[in-house]
Amino acid sequence: MTHIVHPFAHRLGIIRDWKSRWFAADKKTYRENIKVDETIRRFLTKKLRGTYTSGIEIERSANELRIILSTARPGLVIGRSGENAVKLRKELTDLVRKTSGHALAAGKQVKFDINEVRQPETDAAVVAYMIAEGLEKRMPFRRVLKQTVEKVIAVREVEGVRIAISGRLGGAEMSRKEELKKGRIPLQTFRADIDFAHEQAYLPYGVIGIKVWIYRGNVYQDKKAPVRMPDTVPAHAA
């Protein structure tokens, strides 16, 4: 049997970094931090559905908890004159305080940063939500797949794309899986920059699962190789 590995976790420490970056001194703090992180991610995933959110990163320091949000539509998240962002920050502060009573002790603050995704077609999470949006509008699934693949592969940075959807496609009684691929997806190459995401489309007759792989070329380190001195022959060996 094959062992399927998550493309992001497969490259951690090589070309990817952790999505939660902090250090816990003891087991109790570690357990509370994990709980708070999961609560924040679930809350934001539900709250920001429809804003083309691609990633949620969490950083902790001695006096602050920073949440970094990547979205293709920052205007929807920020709102007019920043009112939505202020409201969201207040809700996150209350949520963290409620989840872990003393997580915000000693003046710890919750900070909220929003980054814009410049090219939505190169981000797997955004593309997955585009497909879900098309399916929820009751568009034919084959047309949605074909149009999305053509749109993604047309971007210069993208070298390959693969999309798989499964469920009661077209309202059929029996669920099945459909897949469309263009270009190449080298899943076993560590330096291959492969973005992966899964999404769900909620339809009247059931849920349809969506998986997207986008290959954006290889990532090479820019570090200069150490200069090696030529081997010299000792004088006594001559």
Biotite code that builds the C-alpha atoms (Angstrom):
import biotite.structure as struc

atoms = struc.array([
    struc.Atom([0.000, 0.000, 0.000], chain_id="A", res_id=1, res_name="MET", atom_name="CA", element="C"),
    struc.Atom([1.151, 3.533, -0.671], chain_id="A", res_id=2, res_name="THR", atom_name="CA", element="C"),
    struc.Atom([1.969, 5.954, 2.124], chain_id="A", res_id=3, res_name="HIS", atom_name="CA", element="C"),
    struc.Atom([0.519, 9.349, 1.240], chain_id="A", res_id=4, res_name="ILE", atom_name="CA", element="C"),
    struc.Atom([2.330, 12.275, 2.867], chain_id="A", res_id=5, res_name="VAL", atom_name="CA", element="C"),
    struc.Atom([1.014, 15.826, 3.117], chain_id="A", res_id=6, res_name="HIS", atom_name="CA", element="C"),
    struc.Atom([3.044, 17.924, 0.623], chain_id="A", res_id=7, res_name="PRO", atom_name="CA", element="C"),
    struc.Atom([3.505, 20.738, 3.165], chain_id="A", res_id=8, res_name="PHE", atom_name="CA", element="C"),
    struc.Atom([4.637, 18.539, 6.066], chain_id="A", res_id=9, res_name="ALA", atom_name="CA", element="C"),
    struc.Atom([6.897, 16.587, 3.708], chain_id="A", res_id=10, res_name="HIS", atom_name="CA", element="C"),
    struc.Atom([9.003, 19.742, 3.136], chain_id="A", res_id=11, res_name="ARG", atom_name="CA", element="C"),
    struc.Atom([9.109, 21.190, 6.652], chain_id="A", res_id=12, res_name="LEU", atom_name="CA", element="C"),
    struc.Atom([12.596, 22.404, 7.503], chain_id="A", res_id=13, res_name="GLY", atom_name="CA", element="C"),
    struc.Atom([13.676, 22.220, 3.850], chain_id="A", res_id=14, res_name="ILE", atom_name="CA", element="C"),
    struc.Atom([11.703, 24.861, 1.929], chain_id="A", res_id=15, res_name="ILE", atom_name="CA", element="C"),
    struc.Atom([8.770, 25.290, 4.354], chain_id="A", res_id=16, res_name="ARG", atom_name="CA", element="C"),
    struc.Atom([8.469, 26.768, 7.834], chain_id="A", res_id=17, res_name="ASP", atom_name="CA", element="C"),
    struc.Atom([6.016, 25.929, 10.614], chain_id="A", res_id=18, res_name="TRP", atom_name="CA", element="C"),
    struc.Atom([2.652, 27.713, 10.573], chain_id="A", res_id=19, res_name="LYS", atom_name="CA", element="C"),
    struc.Atom([2.789, 28.105, 14.363], chain_id="A", res_id=20, res_name="SER", atom_name="CA", element="C"),
    struc.Atom([6.053, 29.550, 15.657], chain_id="A", res_id=21, res_name="ARG", atom_name="CA", element="C"),
    struc.Atom([6.548, 29.637, 19.429], chain_id="A", res_id=22, res_name="TRP", atom_name="CA", element="C"),
    struc.Atom([8.328, 27.927, 22.305], chain_id="A", res_id=23, res_name="PHE", atom_name="CA", element="C"),
    struc.Atom([6.719, 26.437, 25.439], chain_id="A", res_id=24, res_name="ALA", atom_name="CA", element="C"),
    struc.Atom([8.706, 26.047, 28.647], chain_id="A", res_id=25, res_name="ALA", atom_name="CA", element="C"),
    struc.Atom([6.550, 23.273, 30.124], chain_id="A", res_id=26, res_name="ASP", atom_name="CA", element="C"),
    struc.Atom([3.892, 20.736, 29.130], chain_id="A", res_id=27, res_name="LYS", atom_name="CA", element="C"),
    struc.Atom([0.999, 22.763, 30.526], chain_id="A", res_id=28, res_name="LYS", atom_name="CA", element="C"),
    struc.Atom([1.879, 25.850, 28.480], chain_id="A", res_id=29, res_name="THR", atom_name="CA", element="C"),
    struc.Atom([2.420, 23.699, 25.393], chain_id="A", res_id=30, res_name="TYR", atom_name="CA", element="C"),
    struc.Atom([-1.008, 22.081, 25.802], chain_id="A", res_id=31, res_name="ARG", atom_name="CA", element="C"),
    struc.Atom([-2.730, 25.451, 26.252], chain_id="A", res_id=32, res_name="GLU", atom_name="CA", element="C"),
    struc.Atom([-0.946, 26.982, 23.251], chain_id="A", res_id=33, res_name="ASN", atom_name="CA", element="C"),
    struc.Atom([-1.995, 24.085, 21.006], chain_id="A", res_id=34, res_name="ILE", atom_name="CA", element="C"),
    struc.Atom([-5.606, 24.478, 22.165], chain_id="A", res_id=35, res_name="LYS", atom_name="CA", element="C"),
    struc.Atom([-5.587, 28.245, 21.554], chain_id="A", res_id=36, res_name="VAL", atom_name="CA", element="C"),
    struc.Atom([-4.010, 27.827, 18.090], chain_id="A", res_id=37, res_name="ASP", atom_name="CA", element="C"),
    struc.Atom([-6.636, 25.294, 17.014], chain_id="A", res_id=38, res_name="GLU", atom_name="CA", element="C"),
    struc.Atom([-9.472, 27.489, 18.337], chain_id="A", res_id=39, res_name="THR", atom_name="CA", element="C"),
    struc.Atom([-8.135, 30.533, 16.463], chain_id="A", res_id=40, res_name="ILE", atom_name="CA", element="C"),
    struc.Atom([-7.784, 28.598, 13.200], chain_id="A", res_id=41, res_name="ARG", atom_name="CA", element="C"),
    struc.Atom([-11.306, 27.147, 13.411], chain_id="A", res_id=42, res_name="ARG", atom_name="CA", element="C"),
    struc.Atom([-12.814, 30.530, 14.253], chain_id="A", res_id=43, res_name="PHE", atom_name="CA", element="C"),
    struc.Atom([-11.036, 32.349, 11.399], chain_id="A", res_id=44, res_name="LEU", atom_name="CA", element="C"),
    struc.Atom([-11.728, 29.596, 8.850], chain_id="A", res_id=45, res_name="THR", atom_name="CA", element="C"),
    struc.Atom([-15.454, 29.842, 9.584], chain_id="A", res_id=46, res_name="LYS", atom_name="CA", element="C"),
    struc.Atom([-15.571, 33.628, 9.989], chain_id="A", res_id=47, res_name="LYS", atom_name="CA", element="C"),
    struc.Atom([-13.550, 34.476, 6.869], chain_id="A", res_id=48, res_name="LEU", atom_name="CA", element="C"),
    struc.Atom([-15.124, 32.011, 4.451], chain_id="A", res_id=49, res_name="ARG", atom_name="CA", element="C"),
    struc.Atom([-15.632, 33.909, 1.198], chain_id="A", res_id=50, res_name="GLY", atom_name="CA", element="C"),
    struc.Atom([-12.677, 36.267, 1.625], chain_id="A", res_id=51, res_name="THR", atom_name="CA", element="C"),
    struc.Atom([-10.249, 33.960, -0.254], chain_id="A", res_id=52, res_name="TYR", atom_name="CA", element="C"),
    struc.Atom([-8.098, 33.387, 2.837], chain_id="A", res_id=53, res_name="THR", atom_name="CA", element="C"),
    struc.Atom([-5.075, 31.235, 2.040], chain_id="A", res_id=54, res_name="SER", atom_name="CA", element="C"),
    struc.Atom([-3.066, 30.930, 5.249], chain_id="A", res_id=55, res_name="GLY", atom_name="CA", element="C"),
    struc.Atom([-3.169, 31.563, 9.000], chain_id="A", res_id=56, res_name="ILE", atom_name="CA", element="C"),
    struc.Atom([0.168, 31.812, 10.831], chain_id="A", res_id=57, res_name="GLU", atom_name="CA", element="C"),
    struc.Atom([0.596, 32.291, 14.570], chain_id="A", res_id=58, res_name="ILE", atom_name="CA", element="C"),
    struc.Atom([3.665, 33.687, 16.338], chain_id="A", res_id=59, res_name="GLU", atom_name="CA", element="C"),
    struc.Atom([4.192, 34.107, 20.071], chain_id="A", res_id=60, res_name="ARG", atom_name="CA", element="C"),
    struc.Atom([6.709, 36.191, 21.968], chain_id="A", res_id=61, res_name="SER", atom_name="CA", element="C"),
    struc.Atom([7.055, 37.210, 25.627], chain_id="A", res_id=62, res_name="ALA", atom_name="CA", element="C"),
    struc.Atom([4.459, 39.972, 25.427], chain_id="A", res_id=63, res_name="ASN", atom_name="CA", element="C"),
    struc.Atom([2.349, 39.395, 22.313], chain_id="A", res_id=64, res_name="GLU", atom_name="CA", element="C"),
    struc.Atom([0.442, 36.867, 20.234], chain_id="A", res_id=65, res_name="LEU", atom_name="CA", element="C"),
    struc.Atom([0.629, 37.757, 16.541], chain_id="A", res_id=66, res_name="ARG", atom_name="CA", element="C"),
    struc.Atom([-1.777, 36.330, 13.945], chain_id="A", res_id=67, res_name="ILE", atom_name="CA", element="C"),
    struc.Atom([-0.662, 36.715, 10.313], chain_id="A", res_id=68, res_name="ILE", atom_name="CA", element="C"),
    struc.Atom([-3.441, 36.302, 7.768], chain_id="A", res_id=69, res_name="LEU", atom_name="CA", element="C"),
    struc.Atom([-2.863, 35.898, 4.014], chain_id="A", res_id=70, res_name="SER", atom_name="CA", element="C"),
    struc.Atom([-5.831, 36.701, 1.795], chain_id="A", res_id=71, res_name="THR", atom_name="CA", element="C"),
    struc.Atom([-6.485, 37.520, -1.849], chain_id="A", res_id=72, res_name="ALA", atom_name="CA", element="C"),
    struc.Atom([-9.156, 40.070, -0.862], chain_id="A", res_id=73, res_name="ARG", atom_name="CA", element="C"),
    struc.Atom([-7.731, 42.137, 2.004], chain_id="A", res_id=74, res_name="PRO", atom_name="CA", element="C"),
    struc.Atom([-10.360, 44.842, 1.496], chain_id="A", res_id=75, res_name="GLY", atom_name="CA", element="C"),
    struc.Atom([-13.105, 42.484, 2.680], chain_id="A", res_id=76, res_name="LEU", atom_name="CA", element="C"),
    struc.Atom([-11.154, 41.587, 5.822], chain_id="A", res_id=77, res_name="VAL", atom_name="CA", element="C"),
    struc.Atom([-10.073, 45.148, 6.667], chain_id="A", res_id=78, res_name="ILE", atom_name="CA", element="C"),
    struc.Atom([-13.413, 46.788, 5.886], chain_id="A", res_id=79, res_name="GLY", atom_name="CA", element="C"),
    struc.Atom([-14.166, 50.471, 5.441], chain_id="A", res_id=80, res_name="ARG", atom_name="CA", element="C"),
    struc.Atom([-11.565, 52.540, 7.357], chain_id="A", res_id=81, res_name="SER", atom_name="CA", element="C"),
    struc.Atom([-10.420, 49.327, 9.078], chain_id="A", res_id=82, res_name="GLY", atom_name="CA", element="C"),
    struc.Atom([-13.582, 48.706, 11.098], chain_id="A", res_id=83, res_name="GLU", atom_name="CA", element="C"),
    struc.Atom([-13.761, 44.981, 10.238], chain_id="A", res_id=84, res_name="ASN", atom_name="CA", element="C"),
    struc.Atom([-10.118, 44.431, 11.231], chain_id="A", res_id=85, res_name="ALA", atom_name="CA", element="C"),
    struc.Atom([-10.644, 46.197, 14.581], chain_id="A", res_id=86, res_name="VAL", atom_name="CA", element="C"),
    struc.Atom([-13.766, 44.144, 15.270], chain_id="A", res_id=87, res_name="LYS", atom_name="CA", element="C"),
    struc.Atom([-12.004, 40.924, 14.308], chain_id="A", res_id=88, res_name="LEU", atom_name="CA", element="C"),
    struc.Atom([-9.040, 41.728, 16.558], chain_id="A", res_id=89, res_name="ARG", atom_name="CA", element="C"),
    struc.Atom([-11.399, 42.331, 19.503], chain_id="A", res_id=90, res_name="LYS", atom_name="CA", element="C"),
    struc.Atom([-13.196, 39.033, 18.842], chain_id="A", res_id=91, res_name="GLU", atom_name="CA", element="C"),
    struc.Atom([-9.855, 37.194, 18.694], chain_id="A", res_id=92, res_name="LEU", atom_name="CA", element="C"),
    struc.Atom([-8.734, 38.793, 21.967], chain_id="A", res_id=93, res_name="THR", atom_name="CA", element="C"),
    struc.Atom([-11.955, 37.688, 23.688], chain_id="A", res_id=94, res_name="ASP", atom_name="CA", element="C"),
    struc.Atom([-11.654, 34.217, 22.169], chain_id="A", res_id=95, res_name="LEU", atom_name="CA", element="C"),
    struc.Atom([-8.066, 33.745, 23.370], chain_id="A", res_id=96, res_name="VAL", atom_name="CA", element="C"),
    struc.Atom([-8.933, 35.033, 26.851], chain_id="A", res_id=97, res_name="ARG", atom_name="CA", element="C"),
    struc.Atom([-11.938, 32.683, 27.028], chain_id="A", res_id=98, res_name="LYS", atom_name="CA", element="C"),
    struc.Atom([-10.036, 29.633, 25.726], chain_id="A", res_id=99, res_name="THR", atom_name="CA", element="C"),
    struc.Atom([-7.093, 30.092, 28.068], chain_id="A", res_id=100, res_name="SER", atom_name="CA", element="C"),
    struc.Atom([-7.797, 32.193, 31.144], chain_id="A", res_id=101, res_name="GLY", atom_name="CA", element="C"),
    struc.Atom([-4.246, 33.363, 31.816], chain_id="A", res_id=102, res_name="HIS", atom_name="CA", element="C"),
    struc.Atom([-2.923, 33.293, 28.234], chain_id="A", res_id=103, res_name="ALA", atom_name="CA", element="C"),
    struc.Atom([-3.052, 37.099, 28.069], chain_id="A", res_id=104, res_name="LEU", atom_name="CA", element="C"),
    struc.Atom([-1.586, 37.666, 31.500], chain_id="A", res_id=105, res_name="ALA", atom_name="CA", element="C"),
    struc.Atom([1.244, 40.116, 32.157], chain_id="A", res_id=106, res_name="ALA", atom_name="CA", element="C"),
    struc.Atom([0.154, 42.553, 29.432], chain_id="A", res_id=107, res_name="GLY", atom_name="CA", element="C"),
    struc.Atom([0.239, 40.082, 26.517], chain_id="A", res_id=108, res_name="LYS", atom_name="CA", element="C"),
    struc.Atom([-1.499, 41.570, 23.474], chain_id="A", res_id=109, res_name="GLN", atom_name="CA", element="C"),
    struc.Atom([-3.135, 40.049, 20.402], chain_id="A", res_id=110, res_name="VAL", atom_name="CA", element="C"),
    struc.Atom([-1.872, 41.627, 17.172], chain_id="A", res_id=111, res_name="LYS", atom_name="CA", element="C"),
    struc.Atom([-3.428, 41.046, 13.789], chain_id="A", res_id=112, res_name="PHE", atom_name="CA", element="C"),
    struc.Atom([-1.549, 41.399, 10.469], chain_id="A", res_id=113, res_name="ASP", atom_name="CA", element="C"),
    struc.Atom([-3.086, 41.039, 7.005], chain_id="A", res_id=114, res_name="ILE", atom_name="CA", element="C"),
    struc.Atom([-0.954, 40.173, 3.957], chain_id="A", res_id=115, res_name="ASN", atom_name="CA", element="C"),
    struc.Atom([-2.232, 40.332, 0.401], chain_id="A", res_id=116, res_name="GLU", atom_name="CA", element="C"),
    struc.Atom([-1.806, 37.378, -1.971], chain_id="A", res_id=117, res_name="VAL", atom_name="CA", element="C"),
    struc.Atom([-0.558, 39.070, -5.153], chain_id="A", res_id=118, res_name="ARG", atom_name="CA", element="C"),
    struc.Atom([-1.355, 36.223, -7.560], chain_id="A", res_id=119, res_name="GLN", atom_name="CA", element="C"),
    struc.Atom([-4.382, 34.230, -6.365], chain_id="A", res_id=120, res_name="PRO", atom_name="CA", element="C"),
    struc.Atom([-3.997, 31.657, -9.169], chain_id="A", res_id=121, res_name="GLU", atom_name="CA", element="C"),
    struc.Atom([-0.679, 30.464, -7.681], chain_id="A", res_id=122, res_name="THR", atom_name="CA", element="C"),
    struc.Atom([-2.179, 29.804, -4.230], chain_id="A", res_id=123, res_name="ASP", atom_name="CA", element="C"),
    struc.Atom([-3.780, 26.370, -3.786], chain_id="A", res_id=124, res_name="ALA", atom_name="CA", element="C"),
    struc.Atom([-6.142, 27.447, -0.981], chain_id="A", res_id=125, res_name="ALA", atom_name="CA", element="C"),
    struc.Atom([-7.547, 30.332, -3.037], chain_id="A", res_id=126, res_name="VAL", atom_name="CA", element="C"),
    struc.Atom([-7.938, 28.127, -6.126], chain_id="A", res_id=127, res_name="VAL", atom_name="CA", element="C"),
    struc.Atom([-9.695, 25.439, -4.052], chain_id="A", res_id=128, res_name="ALA", atom_name="CA", element="C"),
    struc.Atom([-12.188, 27.999, -2.783], chain_id="A", res_id=129, res_name="TYR", atom_name="CA", element="C"),
    struc.Atom([-12.771, 29.280, -6.342], chain_id="A", res_id=130, res_name="MET", atom_name="CA", element="C"),
    struc.Atom([-13.779, 25.731, -7.320], chain_id="A", res_id=131, res_name="ILE", atom_name="CA", element="C"),
    struc.Atom([-16.006, 25.377, -4.243], chain_id="A", res_id=132, res_name="ALA", atom_name="CA", element="C"),
    struc.Atom([-17.680, 28.683, -5.104], chain_id="A", res_id=133, res_name="GLU", atom_name="CA", element="C"),
    struc.Atom([-18.355, 27.509, -8.664], chain_id="A", res_id=134, res_name="GLY", atom_name="CA", element="C"),
    struc.Atom([-19.811, 24.200, -7.488], chain_id="A", res_id=135, res_name="LEU", atom_name="CA", element="C"),
    struc.Atom([-22.005, 25.922, -4.885], chain_id="A", res_id=136, res_name="GLU", atom_name="CA", element="C"),
    struc.Atom([-23.404, 28.099, -7.696], chain_id="A", res_id=137, res_name="LYS", atom_name="CA", element="C"),
    struc.Atom([-24.511, 24.813, -9.333], chain_id="A", res_id=138, res_name="ARG", atom_name="CA", element="C"),
    struc.Atom([-22.165, 25.154, -12.303], chain_id="A", res_id=139, res_name="MET", atom_name="CA", element="C"),
    struc.Atom([-21.258, 21.901, -14.146], chain_id="A", res_id=140, res_name="PRO", atom_name="CA", element="C"),
    struc.Atom([-18.269, 20.383, -12.339], chain_id="A", res_id=141, res_name="PHE", atom_name="CA", element="C"),
    struc.Atom([-16.378, 19.462, -15.527], chain_id="A", res_id=142, res_name="ARG", atom_name="CA", element="C"),
    struc.Atom([-16.576, 23.037, -16.787], chain_id="A", res_id=143, res_name="ARG", atom_name="CA", element="C"),
    struc.Atom([-15.401, 24.356, -13.403], chain_id="A", res_id=144, res_name="VAL", atom_name="CA", element="C"),
    struc.Atom([-12.430, 21.944, -13.405], chain_id="A", res_id=145, res_name="LEU", atom_name="CA", element="C"),
    struc.Atom([-11.393, 22.735, -16.968], chain_id="A", res_id=146, res_name="LYS", atom_name="CA", element="C"),
    struc.Atom([-11.693, 26.524, -16.622], chain_id="A", res_id=147, res_name="GLN", atom_name="CA", element="C"),
    struc.Atom([-9.775, 26.543, -13.323], chain_id="A", res_id=148, res_name="THR", atom_name="CA", element="C"),
    struc.Atom([-6.927, 24.388, -14.646], chain_id="A", res_id=149, res_name="VAL", atom_name="CA", element="C"),
    struc.Atom([-6.580, 26.597, -17.732], chain_id="A", res_id=150, res_name="GLU", atom_name="CA", element="C"),
    struc.Atom([-6.587, 29.748, -15.593], chain_id="A", res_id=151, res_name="LYS", atom_name="CA", element="C"),
    struc.Atom([-3.910, 28.400, -13.209], chain_id="A", res_id=152, res_name="VAL", atom_name="CA", element="C"),
    struc.Atom([-1.563, 26.934, -15.835], chain_id="A", res_id=153, res_name="ILE", atom_name="CA", element="C"),
    struc.Atom([-1.663, 30.236, -17.764], chain_id="A", res_id=154, res_name="ALA", atom_name="CA", element="C"),
    struc.Atom([0.344, 31.923, -14.960], chain_id="A", res_id=155, res_name="VAL", atom_name="CA", element="C"),
    struc.Atom([4.067, 32.057, -15.736], chain_id="A", res_id=156, res_name="ARG", atom_name="CA", element="C"),
    struc.Atom([5.242, 30.819, -12.303], chain_id="A", res_id=157, res_name="GLU", atom_name="CA", element="C"),
    struc.Atom([3.068, 27.678, -12.414], chain_id="A", res_id=158, res_name="VAL", atom_name="CA", element="C"),
    struc.Atom([4.616, 24.579, -13.991], chain_id="A", res_id=159, res_name="GLU", atom_name="CA", element="C"),
    struc.Atom([1.906, 22.082, -13.095], chain_id="A", res_id=160, res_name="GLY", atom_name="CA", element="C"),
    struc.Atom([-1.541, 21.805, -11.536], chain_id="A", res_id=161, res_name="VAL", atom_name="CA", element="C"),
    struc.Atom([-3.671, 18.897, -10.396], chain_id="A", res_id=162, res_name="ARG", atom_name="CA", element="C"),
    struc.Atom([-7.254, 19.127, -9.110], chain_id="A", res_id=163, res_name="ILE", atom_name="CA", element="C"),
    struc.Atom([-9.292, 16.248, -7.667], chain_id="A", res_id=164, res_name="ALA", atom_name="CA", element="C"),
    struc.Atom([-12.921, 16.428, -6.563], chain_id="A", res_id=165, res_name="ILE", atom_name="CA", element="C"),
    struc.Atom([-15.013, 13.647, -5.035], chain_id="A", res_id=166, res_name="SER", atom_name="CA", element="C"),
    struc.Atom([-18.566, 13.212, -3.814], chain_id="A", res_id=167, res_name="GLY", atom_name="CA", element="C"),
    struc.Atom([-22.015, 13.152, -5.376], chain_id="A", res_id=168, res_name="ARG", atom_name="CA", element="C"),
    struc.Atom([-20.888, 14.944, -8.514], chain_id="A", res_id=169, res_name="LEU", atom_name="CA", element="C"),
    struc.Atom([-23.772, 16.353, -10.511], chain_id="A", res_id=170, res_name="GLY", atom_name="CA", element="C"),
    struc.Atom([-26.204, 15.088, -7.869], chain_id="A", res_id=171, res_name="GLY", atom_name="CA", element="C"),
    struc.Atom([-25.608, 11.423, -8.776], chain_id="A", res_id=172, res_name="ALA", atom_name="CA", element="C"),
    struc.Atom([-26.768, 8.759, -6.330], chain_id="A", res_id=173, res_name="GLU", atom_name="CA", element="C"),
    struc.Atom([-23.328, 7.153, -6.117], chain_id="A", res_id=174, res_name="MET", atom_name="CA", element="C"),
    struc.Atom([-20.302, 9.240, -5.224], chain_id="A", res_id=175, res_name="SER", atom_name="CA", element="C"),
    struc.Atom([-17.220, 9.167, -7.430], chain_id="A", res_id=176, res_name="ARG", atom_name="CA", element="C"),
    struc.Atom([-13.927, 10.917, -8.012], chain_id="A", res_id=177, res_name="LYS", atom_name="CA", element="C"),
    struc.Atom([-12.917, 13.130, -10.930], chain_id="A", res_id=178, res_name="GLU", atom_name="CA", element="C"),
    struc.Atom([-9.421, 14.460, -11.532], chain_id="A", res_id=179, res_name="GLU", atom_name="CA", element="C"),
    struc.Atom([-7.760, 16.832, -13.987], chain_id="A", res_id=180, res_name="LEU", atom_name="CA", element="C"),
    struc.Atom([-4.027, 17.414, -14.348], chain_id="A", res_id=181, res_name="LYS", atom_name="CA", element="C"),
    struc.Atom([-1.832, 19.613, -16.510], chain_id="A", res_id=182, res_name="LYS", atom_name="CA", element="C"),
    struc.Atom([1.943, 19.931, -16.372], chain_id="A", res_id=183, res_name="GLY", atom_name="CA", element="C"),
    struc.Atom([3.941, 17.956, -13.811], chain_id="A", res_id=184, res_name="ARG", atom_name="CA", element="C"),
    struc.Atom([3.678, 17.519, -10.027], chain_id="A", res_id=185, res_name="ILE", atom_name="CA", element="C"),
    struc.Atom([6.931, 16.025, -8.600], chain_id="A", res_id=186, res_name="PRO", atom_name="CA", element="C"),
    struc.Atom([5.635, 15.100, -5.131], chain_id="A", res_id=187, res_name="LEU", atom_name="CA", element="C"),
    struc.Atom([8.800, 13.281, -4.026], chain_id="A", res_id=188, res_name="GLN", atom_name="CA", element="C"),
    struc.Atom([11.236, 16.098, -4.851], chain_id="A", res_id=189, res_name="THR", atom_name="CA", element="C"),
    struc.Atom([12.014, 17.968, -1.631], chain_id="A", res_id=190, res_name="PHE", atom_name="CA", element="C"),
    struc.Atom([13.009, 21.229, -3.329], chain_id="A", res_id=191, res_name="ARG", atom_name="CA", element="C"),
    struc.Atom([9.846, 21.265, -5.465], chain_id="A", res_id=192, res_name="ALA", atom_name="CA", element="C"),
    struc.Atom([7.638, 24.180, -4.376], chain_id="A", res_id=193, res_name="ASP", atom_name="CA", element="C"),
    struc.Atom([4.268, 22.399, -4.276], chain_id="A", res_id=194, res_name="ILE", atom_name="CA", element="C"),
    struc.Atom([1.341, 24.201, -2.685], chain_id="A", res_id=195, res_name="ASP", atom_name="CA", element="C"),
    struc.Atom([-1.480, 21.938, -1.501], chain_id="A", res_id=196, res_name="PHE", atom_name="CA", element="C"),
    struc.Atom([-4.925, 22.680, -0.092], chain_id="A", res_id=197, res_name="ALA", atom_name="CA", element="C"),
    struc.Atom([-8.237, 20.942, 0.467], chain_id="A", res_id=198, res_name="HIS", atom_name="CA", element="C"),
    struc.Atom([-11.663, 22.562, 0.623], chain_id="A", res_id=199, res_name="GLU", atom_name="CA", element="C"),
    struc.Atom([-15.299, 21.512, 0.847], chain_id="A", res_id=200, res_name="GLN", atom_name="CA", element="C"),
    struc.Atom([-18.250, 22.631, -1.257], chain_id="A", res_id=201, res_name="ALA", atom_name="CA", element="C"),
    struc.Atom([-21.577, 22.453, 0.593], chain_id="A", res_id=202, res_name="TYR", atom_name="CA", element="C"),
    struc.Atom([-24.387, 21.461, -1.765], chain_id="A", res_id=203, res_name="LEU", atom_name="CA", element="C"),
    struc.Atom([-28.045, 20.505, -1.083], chain_id="A", res_id=204, res_name="PRO", atom_name="CA", element="C"),
    struc.Atom([-27.352, 16.826, -1.799], chain_id="A", res_id=205, res_name="TYR", atom_name="CA", element="C"),
    struc.Atom([-24.121, 16.554, 0.199], chain_id="A", res_id=206, res_name="GLY", atom_name="CA", element="C"),
    struc.Atom([-20.557, 17.746, 0.610], chain_id="A", res_id=207, res_name="VAL", atom_name="CA", element="C"),
    struc.Atom([-18.024, 17.609, -2.238], chain_id="A", res_id=208, res_name="ILE", atom_name="CA", element="C"),
    struc.Atom([-14.343, 17.419, -1.323], chain_id="A", res_id=209, res_name="GLY", atom_name="CA", element="C"),
    struc.Atom([-11.763, 19.372, -3.325], chain_id="A", res_id=210, res_name="ILE", atom_name="CA", element="C"),
    struc.Atom([-7.977, 18.907, -3.400], chain_id="A", res_id=211, res_name="LYS", atom_name="CA", element="C"),
    struc.Atom([-5.562, 21.165, -5.289], chain_id="A", res_id=212, res_name="VAL", atom_name="CA", element="C"),
    struc.Atom([-1.840, 20.728, -5.986], chain_id="A", res_id=213, res_name="TRP", atom_name="CA", element="C"),
    struc.Atom([0.096, 23.586, -7.663], chain_id="A", res_id=214, res_name="ILE", atom_name="CA", element="C"),
    struc.Atom([3.763, 23.179, -8.677], chain_id="A", res_id=215, res_name="TYR", atom_name="CA", element="C"),
    struc.Atom([5.639, 26.497, -8.801], chain_id="A", res_id=216, res_name="ARG", atom_name="CA", element="C"),
    struc.Atom([9.107, 25.299, -9.772], chain_id="A", res_id=217, res_name="GLY", atom_name="CA", element="C"),
    struc.Atom([12.078, 24.285, -7.640], chain_id="A", res_id=218, res_name="ASN", atom_name="CA", element="C"),
    struc.Atom([13.511, 26.299, -4.756], chain_id="A", res_id=219, res_name="VAL", atom_name="CA", element="C"),
    struc.Atom([17.304, 26.494, -4.588], chain_id="A", res_id=220, res_name="TYR", atom_name="CA", element="C"),
    struc.Atom([19.248, 27.889, -1.662], chain_id="A", res_id=221, res_name="GLN", atom_name="CA", element="C"),
    struc.Atom([21.070, 31.157, -2.310], chain_id="A", res_id=222, res_name="ASP", atom_name="CA", element="C"),
    struc.Atom([23.764, 30.414, 0.247], chain_id="A", res_id=223, res_name="LYS", atom_name="CA", element="C"),
    struc.Atom([27.255, 30.509, -1.200], chain_id="A", res_id=224, res_name="LYS", atom_name="CA", element="C"),
    struc.Atom([29.202, 27.295, -1.020], chain_id="A", res_id=225, res_name="ALA", atom_name="CA", element="C"),
    struc.Atom([32.215, 27.442, 1.316], chain_id="A", res_id=226, res_name="PRO", atom_name="CA", element="C"),
    struc.Atom([35.474, 28.125, -0.507], chain_id="A", res_id=227, res_name="VAL", atom_name="CA", element="C"),
    struc.Atom([37.776, 25.105, -0.378], chain_id="A", res_id=228, res_name="ARG", atom_name="CA", element="C"),
    struc.Atom([41.495, 25.656, -0.352], chain_id="A", res_id=229, res_name="MET", atom_name="CA", element="C"),
    struc.Atom([43.477, 23.470, -2.757], chain_id="A", res_id=230, res_name="PRO", atom_name="CA", element="C"),
    struc.Atom([45.134, 20.468, -1.208], chain_id="A", res_id=231, res_name="ASP", atom_name="CA", element="C"),
    struc.Atom([48.823, 21.149, -0.639], chain_id="A", res_id=232, res_name="THR", atom_name="CA", element="C"),
    struc.Atom([51.548, 18.538, -0.431], chain_id="A", res_id=233, res_name="VAL", atom_name="CA", element="C"),
    struc.Atom([53.588, 18.744, 2.775], chain_id="A", res_id=234, res_name="PRO", atom_name="CA", element="C"),
    struc.Atom([57.240, 19.564, 2.206], chain_id="A", res_id=235, res_name="ALA", atom_name="CA", element="C"),
    struc.Atom([58.462, 16.404, 3.964], chain_id="A", res_id=236, res_name="HIS", atom_name="CA", element="C"),
    struc.Atom([56.364, 14.222, 1.640], chain_id="A", res_id=237, res_name="ALA", atom_name="CA", element="C"),
    struc.Atom([57.996, 15.592, -1.525], chain_id="A", res_id=238, res_name="ALA", atom_name="CA", element="C"),
])
